[in-house]
């Protein structure tokens, strides 16, 4: 099964592994996904959608065991105030549903901001653009594919 995110990586010549897992619609947490694919939660990165008061919509990518630090994200984006978008806005903005959001091949290209801990790993896991599939990828390749800016945007 190929997702749009996987097709994008293919077109860029980026190597990755697609890992499928059983979906529990009542538990879409990154920690649950991590357990199902055999990765520690800090190596499974979740993609959140945020909107700043100056620069608009962006993706924030943080480790599965951490929370998004909105103040740190605002500082990195240059916004005075930023917040995550309402769940009902996620699919219209990105083309993806909760539990399947990725910055790769989204409906529109938004700026991507990734927590600096991504650089601690040889391989990370991100959503493949649908529930039940993760992409395992080298952090440098993910950063290149998304043109992401890296900074400290997560907190425990």
C-alpha positions in Angstrom: 0.0 0.0 0.0 1.4 3.4 -1.1 0.3 6.6 0.5 0.8 10.1 -0.9 3.6 10.6 1.7 5.3 7.4 0.5 4.9 8.5 -3.2 6.5 11.8 -2.3 9.5 10.1 -0.7 9.8 7.8 -3.7 9.8 10.8 -6.1 12.7 12.4 -4.0 14.7 9.2 -4.0 14.5 8.9 -0.2 14.7 5.5 1.4 12.1 4.6 4.1 10.3 1.6 5.5 6.5 1.4 5.7 5.3 -0.3 8.8 1.7 -1.2 9.3 -0.2 -1.8 12.5 -3.7 -2.5 13.8 -5.7 0.7 14.5 -7.8 1.2 17.6 -9.9 4.2 16.8 -10.4 4.8 20.5 -6.6 5.0 21.1 -4.7 7.0 18.5 -2.0 8.2 20.8 1.6 8.2 19.7 2.5 6.0 22.7 0.0 3.4 21.5 1.4 3.5 18.0 5.0 3.2 19.3 4.1 0.0 21.2 2.5 -1.5 18.1 5.4 -0.8 15.9 8.1 -1.7 18.5 9.6 1.8 18.9 10.1 3.8 22.0 7.6 6.7 22.2 10.3 9.4 22.0 11.3 8.0 18.5 7.7 8.2 17.2 7.0 11.8 16.1 3.5 13.1 16.0 2.5 15.9 13.6 0.2 18.6 15.0 -1.4 21.5 13.1 -1.1 25.0 14.6 -2.1 28.5 13.5 -0.2 31.6 14.4 -1.5 35.2 14.5 1.0 36.5 12.0 2.2 33.6 9.8 -0.9 31.3 9.8 -1.0 27.5 9.6 2.1 25.3 10.2 3.0 21.8 11.2 4.6 21.1 14.5 6.4 17.7 14.8 7.2 16.5 18.3 8.2 13.2 20.0 5.3 11.0 21.0 6.0 11.2 24.7 6.1 15.0 24.7 3.7 17.9 24.4 4.0 20.8 22.1 5.3 24.0 23.8 3.2 26.7 22.1 5.4 29.6 23.4 8.5 28.0 22.0 6.7 27.3 18.7 5.5 30.9 18.5 9.1 32.1 19.1 10.4 29.8 16.3 7.6 30.8 13.8 7.8 34.6 14.6 4.2 34.7 15.8 3.1 36.5 19.0 0.5 33.9 19.7 0.0 30.4 18.3 -2.4 27.6 19.1 -3.3 24.2 17.7 -6.2 24.2 15.3 -9.6 22.6 16.2 -9.8 19.0 15.2 -12.6 19.8 12.7 -10.2 22.0 10.8 -7.4 19.4 10.5 -8.7 17.5 7.5 -9.9 20.5 5.5 -6.5 22.1 6.0 -4.2 19.1 5.5 -6.3 16.4 3.7 -5.5 14.0 6.6 -7.6 12.7 9.5 -6.5 12.6 13.1 -4.1 9.7 13.6 -2.9 10.0 10.0 -1.6 13.6 9.8 1.9 14.1 8.2 3.7 17.1 6.8 4.6 15.0 3.8 2.3 15.5 0.7 -0.3 17.4 2.7 -3.1 19.1 0.8 -1.2 22.4 1.0 2.4 23.0 1.8 2.7 24.6 5.2 5.9 25.5 7.1 7.2 22.6 9.2 8.8 22.9 12.6 10.4 19.9 14.2 11.6 19.4 17.8 15.4 19.2 18.0 15.4 15.8 19.6 14.8 14.4 16.1 18.5 14.6 15.6 19.2 12.2 18.4 18.1 9.2 16.4 19.3 7.2 13.4 15.6 6.4 12.5 12.3 8.0 13.4 8.7 7.0 12.8 6.1 9.4 11.4 2.6 8.9 10.1 2.4 7.6 6.6 -0.6 9.8 5.9 -3.2 7.3 7.1 -4.1 5.5 10.3 -2.5 2.1 10.5 0.8 2.9 8.7 4.0 4.6 9.8 7.0 5.6 7.8 10.4 4.8 9.3 12.9 7.3 8.0 16.3 8.9 8.7 15.8 12.2 10.4 18.0 14.1 7.9 15.9 12.7 5.0 12.6 13.7 6.8 14.0 17.2 7.3 15.1 17.5 3.7 11.7 16.2 2.4 9.7 18.7 4.5 12.2 21.7 4.5 11.6 21.7 8.2 13.1 24.2 10.7 14.5 22.5 13.9 14.1 24.0 17.4 13.2 23.2 20.9 9.4 23.0 20.7 8.5 20.1 22.9 8.0 19.8 26.7 7.2 16.9 29.0 
